[in-house]
């Protein structure tokens, strides 16, 4: 590793999200106006990525008041506070320049639902039910009262 690479490696952010082409992202940018500093949020579709490591940049396209606006963000810049991925889309291109010519519904991308690592909704429901029944059994074993149906009296 040469000297330039060592210096660049120190400047890299450690917590960079996994961003892909076609993702809809929210980029939080620190803007300085005179003596004041504020955070501005830009939400749009990633149409281009280039560079690697410290020089990695993304181009985000959004529609603002009916006009397409593209901004280039260096991912490891100190001005970029954070990048949130709001949704993933299915794309088959490395650069989505064709979105520039499309308008309205034609410019939409097919959303891809990604299952979380924690599991699906049904698995969560089963785990919750199992935990609830285990709590009832533990409460019954310790002598605490639990809500139970009254026993039916035998008919005479």
Secondary structure, DSSP 8 states (H G I E B T S, - for coil): --HHHHHHHHHS-S------TT-EEEEEEEEEETTEEEEEEEEEEEEEEE--GGG-EEEEEEEETTEEEEEEEETT-TTEEEEEEEEEEE---S--GGGGT--GGGG--EEE----TT--HHHHHHHHHHHHHHHHHHHHHTT-------------
